[in-house]
Amino acid sequence: MSYSFSELDFMKPELGAEYTGQGTHFAVFSAHAEQVDLCLFSQDGKHEIARMALPKREGDIWSGYIEGVGPGTVYGYRAHGPYDPKAGHRFNPNKLLLDPYAKQVIGEIKWHDALYGYRIGEDDLSFDDRDSAPYMVKGVVQDPDFDWDGDQAIRRPWPDTIIYETHVRGMTMLHPKVPERLRGTFLGMCSDPIIDHLTKLGISAVELLPIHFFPNDRYLEEKNLSNYWGYQTLGFFAPQPRYMSTDRITEIKTMVRRFHAAGIEVIMDVVYNHTAEGNERGPTLSFRGLDNASYYMLSPDDPRHTFDTTGTGNALNVANPMVMRMVLDSLRYWVGVMHIDGFRFDLASTLGRQELEFDRQGLFFGAIRQDPILAGVKLIAEPWDVGAGGYQVGGFPHPFREWNDKFRDDVRSFWKGDASMVGELAQRITGSAVQFNHSDRGATSSINLLSAHDGFTLMDTVSFNDKHNEANGEDNRDGHSDNHSDNMGAEGATDDAHINANRARRRRNMMATLMLSQGVPMILGGDELGNSQNGNNNAYCQDNEVGWTKWEGLSDPFLKFCSDAIAFRRAHPELRQERFLTGETSEDGRIEIAWYKPDANFMDDAAWNDPHLQVLGVYMSKSAFGPDTDMVGGLFMVFNAGGDCNLVLPEINGVKEWTRVLDTGNEADPFEHRDVDASTMVYRESICCFAPKGETEPPKEATKAERWRWFNFGRWSK
């Protein structure tokens, strides 16, 4: 079959390979190329069957239309232009290039020296003339049609959001009830056993580690390891093929539709800060060969070298309008075509850099906020990178929420008994106002976490003093060394019943702290099951039982505790407010938040500055201000990281009698309701919560509508 571009071609606004119903329009951006060739391949991607120069150039977009070419067509590009590394140009038409807009990728990269634009063994100024196509992945033309069967985005309010960070492959590989053929895939991720687990736990959103196409790193393959986490994106529009059980990308749409039917939002962890091509000595796979000087930030002093703010070798140049367009087009594609509900932006400070400096008013943030499609989805920033001025917790503009590592570190430190932590704990459980209460940002700006994919799991936080990353092949040099962890008497797993009981108690304390805090809670998948990585706090290359979720913990009482703690949060609107609590007093004398010592007196400067104080009481209410003034409510919470403590319950907003509704020291039934006297005991290393007596359940005579109100708002309305 012969191929040729149609003389009836017309300029379409879309980049990529767009099927029209009669043919396919191909378009790609390159500002510095002199010619761009479209290469067509056999369906298995092994044989190049046609090569044609794209006939049109308008501005910096090269394009052509081929009638009769449709879905399933395998293709790639070759770009001609100057090979002048000292000026930042690395064109080499011997290198097959993946379309940055490819909607599907076929094959796996087979690491070979031909994939590099220069000759391996020489410096990067040399030129390699070998054809890389036999070793490269290719793009596949797609038919965008899919029957969504009425599926709609959920758009759950932030105060009602419970995020569960997990990995498509790791979540499903060891689950005994997920069919073996579906393990490690999108269809396995949305199988009944997984959805049942998440719904019973009370999760409202899954945050999936990268599912964009990413290759394995060469150096990892040479060590018999692999890129497990996926933070090396090469295709911003294509799903990872190894997560599909067939060659149909509709599987990811099926996953999203099934999650939505269960009331669960889908958030993607996306890596727009860098690509898999690495620094100037990395391979030429896509962006570098199409237009290195446009796609990447280059050193202003020597454009031969990339300007790296990510620690991975390169940084995407989103200050370039066409690179910015690619990022925005990718986001819109995943929202509009794939029905994704939100994004978590890896190393997001890089995206906010203007002329190498972070700027919260920069082009990227402005483009997102004005976009009618993107402004309404969930946007989460990892608010740092490794460049100068990259740590920006609290520095991102609305509507972004931010991962809050201060919450993680301070909660861990408080519960392991570090000195001078009551003030830090107070900041964290009230939404970290010092960081986020500015520029009209709300109390849901902070994504509170105890653990994440990067670092110790919750179980390892209470089981290891030191990281144990030897399996990564880097002599334990990788990963953070300061984990604010405590092995509580033994390094790693132990048969000591006393140590295990204490570890379980501390995990209850930390999980309860997460659910009792203002902000948006995020749970690391597997923490509810007691999942351990054997002390590995950087399991990025452990696509095995180290990194996978273990399901033996389905019978662990901690799983029920986590489920009950989430339900408790949902039942108490005081814990999930949109605005920051200020400590003001209403006109009728009611207070919304107050801090107490164990003797029922208010915290004073001496108490706040006491390095040995390990117990803190706080009252939170939603009834003092706002529209819910008829709601009787409020919780009195006591966080005790020290020894047994005699507590005097204060009189607050007219409440004199209290019912204990949570006690993490009660191993048998932490959420047992028990009326207490004005003076009661809070036992060592535990949290106790008290609700006004008589308001812990609706009265027997309540109507159905009144019971509905109680179960939805967490309080009986008088």
C-alpha positions, 0 to 999 in steps of 0.5 A, spaced: 500 500 500 502 506 498 501 513 502 501 520 500 499 526 503 492 529 501 492 535 497 485 537 500 489 537 507 486 543 511 490 546 518 486 543 524 487 546 531 489 539 534 496 537 535 497 529 534 494 524 530 487 526 529 482 521 526 477 524 522 472 518 520 476 518 513 483 519 514 488 522 519 491 529 520 498 529 523 501 535 526 507 536 531 510 542 534 518 544 532 520 551 532 527 550 530 526 544 525 528 544 518 524 538 516 519 533 519 518 526 517 512 522 518 514 514 519 509 509 518 510 502 521 507 495 520 502 493 525 507 490 530 511 496 529 517 492 527 518 495 519 518 502 517 513 502 511 513 509 509 516 515 510 514 522 508 516 529 509 510 533 513 508 538 507 505 544 511 508 549 516 504 554 519 508 558 524 512 552 528 506 547 527 508 541 521 502 538 519 499 533 513 493 529 512 493 522 509 486 519 507 484 512 508 489 512 514 485 510 521 485 507 528 491 502 529 496 506 524 503 505 528 507 511 527 513 516 529 517 522 527 524 524 524 526 531 525 531 534 520 535 540 523 542 543 526 546 538 530 549 544 534 549 542 542 553 548 544 547 552 541 542 547 544 540 544 538 540 536 537 536 534 531 538 527 528 534 524 523 536 517 524 533 517 531 525 515 531 521 520 535 515 519 539 509 524 538 508 528 544 501 527 543 501 520 542 494 517 545 497 510 545 504 507 545 506 500 542 512 496 544 517 497 549 524 501 549 529 496 548 535 499 550 541 500 545 546 505 544 543 507 537 537 511 542 542 516 543 544 522 538 551 522 540 556 516 540 556 512 546 563 512 549 565 519 546 562 526 548 555 529 547 558 533 541 559 527 537 553 524 532 551 517 531 548 515 525 545 509 527 537 508 526 534 507 533 527 505 530 528 497 531 529 499 539 523 505 539 516 505 542 511 508 537 505 511 537 498 508 535 492 512 531 486 512 536 478 512 535 476 517 540 469 514 541 467 510 547 460 509 550 460 513 557 453 510 559 452 517 562 458 517 566 459 524 569 465 527 574 463 527 581 466 534 583 465 532 591 467 538 595 474 538 598 471 538 606 468 531 604 474 528 601 478 522 603 484 521 598 487 514 598 494 514 594 496 507 591 499 504 585 495 500 579 500 495 579 502 494 586 495 495 589 492 489 585 498 484 584 497 480 591 490 481 592 487 473 592 480 475 589 483 479 583 483 475 577 490 473 576 489 475 568 487 482 571 492 483 576 497 489 575 492 492 570 486 498 570 481 492 570 484 489 576 484 496 579 477 497 578 475 489 580 470 488 585 474 486 590 478 493 590 472 497 589 469 493 595 475 494 599 475 502 598 468 503 599 468 499 606 474 503 608 470 510 606 475 512 601 472 518 596 478 519 591 483 514 589 490 518 587 494 513 582 501 514 581 503 515 574 499 512 569 502 516 563 507 512 559 514 511 562 519 507 560 524 503 564 530 506 566 537 503 562 541 503 569 535 500 573 534 494 567 542 493 568 541 492 575 535 487 574 531 492 577 525 497 574 522 503 574 516 501 579 513 508 581 513 511 574 516 518 575 519 518 568 514 520 563 515 520 556 508 520 553 503 525 556 497 523 553 498 515 553 496 510 558 502 506 561 501 499 556 503 495 561 497 496 565 493 494 560 490 487 559 489 488 552 491 493 547 485 497 548 486 504 551 478 503 553 480 499 559 482 506 563 475 509 561 472 503 564 476 503 570 474 511 571 467 509 569 467 503 575 470 508 580 465 513 578 459 508 579 462 507 586 462 514 588 470 514 588 473 520 584 480 518 580 486 523 581 492 522 577 499 523 579 502 527 573 509 529 572 510 535 567 516 537 570 521 533 567 521 527 562 525 520 561 530 523 556 534 525 562 540 530 561 544 532 555 547 525 555 541 522 555 537 518 549 533 522 544 526 519 544 522 524 543 522 532 545 530 532 545 530 530 537 524 534 536 526 541 539 531 540 545 531 548 545 524 549 546 522 543 550 527 543 555 530 549 560 537 550 558 543 553 562 543 560 560 550 560 560 551 554 556 545 551 552 549 545 551 547 543 558 540 542 561 538 546 567 535 541 572 531 543 578 528 536 578 534 532 580 532 527 574 537 531 569 532 536 565 526 540 567 520 541 562 520 549 559 513 550 561 515 558 559 515 556 552 507 557 550 507 551 545 510 547 551 505 550 556 500 548 550 502 541 550 501 541 558 494 544 558 492 540 552 494 533 556 490 535 562 484 537 558 484 531 554 484 527 561 479 531 563 474 531 557 476 524 554 478 520 560 473 523 565 479 524 570 477 528 576 483 531 578 491 531 578 497 531 583 503 535 580 509 532 581 515 537 583 510 542 582 515 548 583 518 547 577 512 548 573 511 555 577 518 557 575 519 564 570 526 565 568 528 560 573 525 563 579 518 560 582 513 565 581 506 564 584 503 569 579 506 565 573 504 563 566 502 556 568 498 558 574 494 563 570 493 558 565 490 553 569 485 558 573 482 561 567 481 555 563 474 553 564 475 545 564 481 545 569 479 550 574 473 546 576 477 539 577 481 537 583 488 540 583 494 538 588 501 540 588 507 537 591 510 544 593 517 543 592 523 541 587 530 541 588 532 547 585 534 554 589 527 557 592 524 550 590 521 549 597 514 552 597 509 549 602 503 554 602 506 558 596 501 556 591 495 560 589 488 558 589 485 553 587 491 548 588 491 544 594 498 542 597 501 536 600 503 538 607 510 535 609 510 539 615 504 535 618 507 528 616 513 530 620 510 534 626 505 528 627 510 523 627 515 527 632 509 529 637 507 521 638 514 519 638 515 524 644 519 529 641 520 535 646 516 542 644 511 539 640 504 541 642 505 548 639 507 544 632 501 539 633 496 545 634 498 548 628 497 541 624 490 539 627 488 546 625 490 546 618 497 549 618 494 556 618 501 559 618 502 556 611 496 557 608 491 562 611 493 568 606 490 570 599 483 568 601 485 560 601 481 556 605 482 550 611 482 545 605 488 548 602 493 543 606 493 535 604 495 532 610 498 525 610 502 521 615 506 517 609 506 517 602 509 512 596 516 516 597 518 514 605 516 510 610 509 506 610 506 508 617 507 501 619 515 502 618 514 509 621 513 505 628 518 499 626 524 502 624 529 507 626 533 507 620 532 506 612 534 499 609 534 501 602 540 496 600 535 492 595 535 498 591 543 497 589 545 504 591 549 502 598 543 505 602 545 512 600 538 513 597 532 516 600 531 520 606 535 519 612 531 523 617 524 520 617 522 522 624 521 514 626 521 510 632 522 502 632 519 502 639 524 497 641 526 492 635 528 494 628 523 491 624 518 485 625 518 482 631 514 477 635 514 481 642 507 482 644 508 488 648 512 492 642 507 490 637 501 492 642 505 499 642 506 499 635 498 498 634 497 503 639 501 509 636 498 507 629 491 508 632 494 515 634 497 517 628 491 515 624 486 518 629 490 525 628 489 525 621 482 524 621 481 529 627 485 535 623 482 540 619 484 540 612 484 534 607 486 527 609 490 522 605 492 515 606 497 511 603 494 505 600 496 499 604 497 503 611 490 501 613 493 493 612 499 494 616 503 494 610 511 494 610 516 495 605 521 492 610 524 499 612 525 501 604 523 508 604 525 509 597 521 503 593 521 506 586 525 500 583 521 495 587 516 492 582 515 486 587 513 484 594 517 490 597 513 495 593 506 491 592 500 491 597 500 485 602 493 483 603 494 479 610 492 485 614 484 484 612 483 481 618 487 486 622 483 490 627 487 496 625 483 496 618 476 496 622 479 502 626 481 506 620 474 505 617 471 507 623 475 513 624 473 515 617 466 515 619 467 519 625 470 524 621 464 524 616 459 524 622 463 531 625 462 537 621 467 540 626 473 536 623 472 538 616 471 546 615 472 550 609 475 556 613 480 557 618 478 557 625 480 563 628 478 563 636 473 569 636 467 569 640 460 570 637 456 575 640 452 571 645 459 568 648 460 562 644 467 560 642 469 556 636 476 553 638 479 554 644 486 550 647 486 547 654 491 544 659 489 538 663 486 542 669 481 545 664 484 552 664 486 555 658 493 554 655 498 560 656 504 562 654 508 558 659 504 552 657 505 553 650 513 554 651 514 548 656 518 543 652 516 537 656 508 538 656 506 532 652 498 533 652 494 538 649 486 539 649 482 543 644 475 544 643 472 545 636 465 547 634 462 549 627 456 552 631 459 559 633 459 562 626 456 561 620 449 558 617 449 552 622 448 556 628 442 552 630 447 546 630 448 544 637 455 541 637 463 541 638 468 536 640 473 536 645 479 532 643 485 531 648 492 528 645 496 525 650 503 523 648 506 522 655 504 518 661 497 517 664 493 524 665 488 526 670 483 530 665 478 535 668 473 536 662 471 544 661 465 547 661 464 550 654 459 553 650 454 551 656 456 544 655 457 541 662 456 534 661 460 529 656 460 523 653 467 520 651 466 517 643 473 516 642 479 513 646 485 510 642 487 507 648 481 502 648 484 497 644 477 492 644 472 498 642 476 505 641 469 508 639 465 506 644 460 511 647 461 512 655 458 518 659 464 520 663 464 524 670 467 531 670 474 528 672 476 522 668 483 519 666 486 519 659 491 514 659 498 514 656 499 515 649 492 516 647 487 520 644 480 521 647 474 525 644 468 528 648 461 530 645 456 533 649 452 528 653 445 527 649 448 529 642 451 522 640 445 519 637 438 522 635 433 521 640 428 515 639 422 519 637 426 522 631 423 522 624 426 519 618 428 526 615 431 528 622 435 522 622 437 523 615 439 530 618 443 527 623 447 522 619 449 527 614 451 532 619 453 529 625 449 532 630 442 532 632 439 539 631 435 542 637 
